[in-house]
Amino acid sequence: MKQGKPYGNIAFLSTYPPRECGIATFTEDLINAMDNIGIINTHVIAISNSEHCSYDNKLMAEIRQNERNDYVEVAKKLNASNIDLLVIEHEYGIFGGDNGDYILDLVNNLEIPIVTTLHTILSEPSPKQRLIINELGKKSEKMITMARNTKQMLQSIYGVESGKIEVIHHGVPKKLIQSRETLKKKFGYENRQIISTFGLIGPGKGIEHGIEAIAKLNSDHSDALYLILGQTHPALKEKGTAYRNKLEELVDKLDLGRNIKFVNKYLSKDEIIQYLQLSDIYMTPYLAKDQAVSGTLAYAVGYGKAIVSTPYLYAKEMLSEGNGLLAEFSNPESLADCIKQILQNPRKKSRMERKTAEIGSTMYWNKVALHYTNVLLGIITSAPHKIGAV
C-alpha cells in the first residue's frame, strides 16, 4: 500500500528488462517494491548491449555499454535534471572499458549524490578492479552490500570508509504458491526427489560437479531428479554453448538421462518460484569462492529450501548455523554426501526448511525496499540541492 506523497526523484543506473540479466531483474523488482511504498519517484538509466531493447516508461536515458561518450552525456543530462540521487547497480561486466571503468567517466562528471550497490566484491581484485571500487567508494554517499562478511573486505581491500557501508539483503518476491506435492504432480514429477539449480548457464557454475554428484547417489536414490533450470548466459555466447554441450555429453556418458533434466529457457519469476517450491533440495555448486551475492541462493532461502552449496562467501553467510550444508569446491563426492544427508533424514530436512524460511521472511522485497527507501531518503533530505518532480 502506498504510504504518501512522493518526496524526491532517484534514478537507477543498471541493466533493465527486457535485457535478460540477473541485475536487470533485481533492479526491476526493487523499483516496483519502492514504487509500492510511494515515497520516492523512481526512474531508470538502462545499460544496453543491443539496438533492439524496448523499455517501459521508467526509462529516462540509455547508455550503450561500449560507447564511452554516452557515460559523459548522461552525467550532463542528470546534472541538468531534477533527479536528486543516482543509484548505481555495480557489476564490472555490465559497463564498458577495462573492467567496466567507463563508469568512472560518469561519476567524475556528476554533480548529484551517488549510492552504489555492489553485486561483486572480489577478495583478490586486479589493480584496476580495486581502483574502480575505491573511486566509487570515494564518490558515493553509501556503498550497499548484501552480505555482512564483505564489510571488512570493502574496508581493508578497497579502502571504503566504514561509515559508508550499508548491508541490505538481496530481495525475494513474496508469493502464495501451491504445495510441493501439488506442483510435483502438475509438472509430472510425482514420487521423485527433486534437486534443482537455476540461473543463466555458463562456466563457473560448477554444474558438471552437480551432475557427477547425482551419479554417485544414484544407486541409493534412483528416484532423484536433478533439474538444471535456465538458458545459456547470453553474454557468453560460444563459451556458454560449449559448456552446455559439455554438460549434456556428461549426462549421456554417465547414463543419467532419467535423473537429469535440462529446462533450457529464460525463466520468469513465477516459473522460478514454482520450480523452487517443488524442489526437495536446492543446490549451488559454484566454483568462485569470492561470490559475494547470489540471487538464486537468495530466492532459495526466501522460499525455505533445504540447500546444498559450495562455500562461497554468500553461501557461508546464508547457510551458517545449520541453515544448509556446505560441500567442498569441485568435489562431487562431497556434494553427494550432503544431498544424501538431507534425503535420508526427513527431520533434518524439515529443520533446515524452517530455519531458511525464518531468514527468508526478512528478505521479502517490501521489507528490503523500505530499507532502501529509508537510506536514500536520508541522503536526499540532507543533500544541498533542490527536490522536485521530473
Order of alpha helices (4+ residues) and beta strands (2+ residues): beta-alpha-beta-beta-alpha-beta-alpha-beta-alpha-beta-alpha-beta-alpha-beta-alpha-beta-alpha-beta-alpha-beta-alpha-beta-alpha-beta-alpha-alpha-alpha
